Amino acid sequence: MFSWKKSHNTKQADESVESRSKESVHIELKEEPKYPSAQGTIELKDLPESKSFERAQGVFELKPESSAPHIAREPALSLGSGAKVDSGEHEKYVLLFDLDGTLLDSIDGIYHSFTHACGVEFSPTIDEVRSLIGLPLAEMFVKIGFDSKEAQNRAILYKNHYRKIYLQETKLLPNVIESLIMASGFAHLGVVTTKTALYSKHILQHFDILRFFKVVIGSEDVQHPKPSAEPILKALCSLPIAPKEQVFMIGDTIYDLQAAQNAQINGVWVRSGYGVGLESRATMSYDGVYEAVSAIRAQAKQYEEDWHATE
């Protein structure tokens, strides 16, 4: 857990949130988008001069020319089942995917890069590497036994080797393309990974699946990676607003599930990757991403039927 640096408006924002705890926020979409979190201008009515907007247990300060709201302190997404975008139709779902072990089988490239960086005398076993996937790279080397300074040096060796082999030694897990085609029919899709966004986008483009995603958040995009909520919340700032019940983080490690819990969204564990025995930590568990997306689609279909029934 970490704490955000408070902005100069934090006290004023806190007073704004407290004074409006029993009020509702009206969100109205305009034609020319300014805030990607709503894909349109967020117009706040009857607010104090602080211009702050409660979207969770933290405060986002809205700045007109900013690409995304500034996070004044660590928030936990909690839009509530009644939160609506005034778009004239029911909201799409939001599905965020991890990469390694969820969409990609990347263990060969990761393991070979580790053995190259560690040298023969310090080389971990493939099972040791597998158990660390999902952590930031330097932290993985610390877990192996290097001090923090040496871990940074080894991480550089890792990256120099990995960039030479990662495309050849990475493959899609079964039914990923079919899963993404299915998911794109009822949800907005994003990637939240501890890989760098640079490598992630290259891999996704290599397999011709980058086109499915509206946002890719990697390690260089945040100060605090998973299991912090920050990468999930940053991804959500680039996607249309949806009720938290319709937002899912799909991943294979404990770090994915902890990040989902910290962001107060649904955490879906897939057994196809590197985590083991995480059923109790997940909202839902499935053998692979196809089964997970199929189950969420069934839920979305039922939601749509219920929504139309109330019109």
JODA-V831265 format. One record per pair of residues at least 24 apart in sequence whose C-alpha atoms are under 7 Angstrom apart, sorted by sequence separation. I is the first residue (numbers start at 1). GAP is how many residues later the second one is. D is the distance in Angstrom with one decimal. If there is no record, write none. Layout:
BEGIN
i->I gap->GAP d->D
i->I gap->GAP d->D
END
This chain:
BEGIN
i->55 gap->24 d->6.4
i->189 gap->24 d->5.0
i->190 gap->24 d->5.7
i->191 gap->24 d->6.3
i->192 gap->24 d->6.2
i->193 gap->24 d->6.3
i->194 gap->24 d->5.5
i->195 gap->24 d->5.7
i->196 gap->24 d->5.9
i->254 gap->24 d->7.0
i->257 gap->24 d->6.7
i->189 gap->25 d->6.0
i->190 gap->25 d->4.8
i->191 gap->25 d->4.6
i->192 gap->25 d->4.9
i->193 gap->25 d->5.2
i->194 gap->25 d->4.9
i->257 gap->25 d->6.2
i->190 gap->26 d->5.8
i->191 gap->26 d->6.1
i->192 gap->26 d->6.3
i->193 gap->26 d->6.9
i->184 gap->28 d->6.8
i->227 gap->28 d->4.6
i->226 gap->29 d->5.7
i->227 gap->29 d->6.4
i->226 gap->30 d->6.5
i->229 gap->30 d->4.8
i->233 gap->30 d->6.9
i->194 gap->31 d->6.4
i->227 gap->31 d->5.2
i->228 gap->31 d->5.2
i->229 gap->31 d->6.7
i->232 gap->31 d->7.0
i->16 gap->32 d->6.5
i->35 gap->32 d->6.5
i->36 gap->32 d->6.6
i->180 gap->32 d->6.8
i->194 gap->32 d->7.0
i->227 gap->32 d->4.2
i->35 gap->33 d->6.1
i->226 gap->33 d->5.5
i->229 gap->33 d->5.2
i->228 gap->34 d->6.6
i->229 gap->34 d->4.8
i->16 gap->36 d->7.0
i->118 gap->36 d->6.7
i->167 gap->36 d->6.5
i->13 gap->37 d->6.1
i->17 gap->37 d->6.2
i->117 gap->37 d->5.4
i->12 gap->38 d->6.3
i->13 gap->39 d->5.8
i->192 gap->39 d->6.4
i->117 gap->40 d->5.1
i->192 gap->40 d->6.5
i->117 gap->41 d->5.0
i->116 gap->42 d->6.9
i->114 gap->44 d->6.0
i->113 gap->45 d->5.2
i->190 gap->45 d->7.0
i->13 gap->46 d->6.8
i->113 gap->48 d->5.8
i->113 gap->49 d->5.5
i->109 gap->53 d->6.7
i->109 gap->56 d->6.5
i->29 gap->57 d->6.5
i->109 gap->57 d->5.5
i->27 gap->58 d->6.4
i->28 gap->58 d->5.7
i->29 gap->58 d->6.9
i->136 gap->58 d->6.0
i->27 gap->59 d->6.5
i->135 gap->59 d->6.8
i->109 gap->60 d->5.0
i->134 gap->60 d->6.2
i->108 gap->61 d->5.9
i->109 gap->61 d->6.5
i->10 gap->62 d->6.5
i->106 gap->63 d->6.6
i->106 gap->64 d->4.6
i->7 gap->65 d->5.7
i->105 gap->65 d->5.8
i->106 gap->65 d->6.6
i->6 gap->66 d->5.3
i->104 gap->66 d->6.8
i->105 gap->66 d->5.3
i->5 gap->67 d->6.8
i->6 gap->67 d->5.9
i->104 gap->67 d->5.8
i->105 gap->67 d->5.8
i->4 gap->68 d->6.6
i->5 gap->68 d->6.3
i->104 gap->68 d->4.6
i->105 gap->68 d->5.6
i->4 gap->69 d->4.3
i->103 gap->69 d->6.1
i->104 gap->69 d->5.3
i->3 gap->70 d->6.6
i->4 gap->70 d->5.4
i->103 gap->70 d->5.7
i->3 gap->71 d->6.1
i->103 gap->73 d->6.1
i->95 gap->92 d->6.4
i->93 gap->93 d->6.4
i->94 gap->93 d->5.2
i->95 gap->93 d->6.3
i->96 gap->93 d->5.8
i->97 gap->93 d->6.2
i->98 gap->93 d->5.9
i->92 gap->94 d->5.9
i->93 gap->94 d->4.3
i->94 gap->94 d->4.8
i->95 gap->94 d->5.0
i->96 gap->94 d->4.7
i->97 gap->94 d->4.8
i->98 gap->94 d->5.4
i->99 gap->94 d->6.0
i->92 gap->95 d->5.0
i->93 gap->95 d->6.3
i->94 gap->95 d->6.0
i->95 gap->95 d->6.4
i->96 gap->95 d->5.3
i->97 gap->95 d->5.9
i->98 gap->95 d->5.2
i->92 gap->96 d->6.7
i->96 gap->96 d->6.3
i->179 gap->110 d->6.7
i->183 gap->110 d->6.2
i->179 gap->111 d->4.9
i->176 gap->113 d->6.9
i->176 gap->114 d->6.8
i->179 gap->114 d->6.3
i->175 gap->115 d->6.2
i->134 gap->119 d->6.6
i->134 gap->121 d->6.4
i->131 gap->143 d->6.5
i->130 gap->144 d->5.9
i->93 gap->149 d->6.7
i->102 gap->149 d->5.5
i->102 gap->150 d->5.8
i->91 gap->151 d->6.1
i->101 gap->151 d->6.0
i->94 gap->152 d->6.3
i->95 gap->152 d->6.0
i->96 gap->152 d->6.1
i->97 gap->152 d->6.0
i->98 gap->152 d->6.3
i->93 gap->153 d->5.0
i->94 gap->153 d->4.7
i->95 gap->153 d->5.0
i->96 gap->153 d->4.8
i->97 gap->153 d->4.9
i->98 gap->153 d->5.0
i->93 gap->154 d->6.1
i->94 gap->154 d->6.3
i->95 gap->154 d->6.2
i->96 gap->154 d->6.1
i->97 gap->154 d->6.2
i->85 gap->156 d->6.6
i->83 gap->160 d->5.7
i->81 gap->162 d->5.4
i->80 gap->163 d->5.7
i->79 gap->164 d->5.4
i->80 gap->164 d->6.3
i->81 gap->164 d->6.7
i->79 gap->165 d->5.8
i->78 gap->166 d->6.0
i->102 gap->168 d->6.9
i->68 gap->169 d->6.2
i->102 gap->170 d->6.7
i->101 gap->171 d->6.4
i->102 gap->171 d->5.9
i->101 gap->172 d->3.8
i->101 gap->173 d->5.9
i->76 gap->186 d->6.3
i->77 gap->186 d->5.2
i->78 gap->186 d->6.4
i->76 gap->187 d->4.6
i->77 gap->187 d->5.6
i->102 gap->187 d->6.7
i->76 gap->188 d->5.8
i->37 gap->199 d->6.4
i->37 gap->200 d->4.0
i->36 gap->201 d->6.2
i->37 gap->201 d->4.7
i->38 gap->201 d->6.6
i->39 gap->201 d->5.8
i->36 gap->202 d->4.7
i->37 gap->202 d->5.0
i->38 gap->202 d->4.5
i->36 gap->203 d->6.2
i->37 gap->203 d->5.3
i->38 gap->203 d->5.5
i->37 gap->204 d->6.2
i->1 gap->227 d->6.6
END
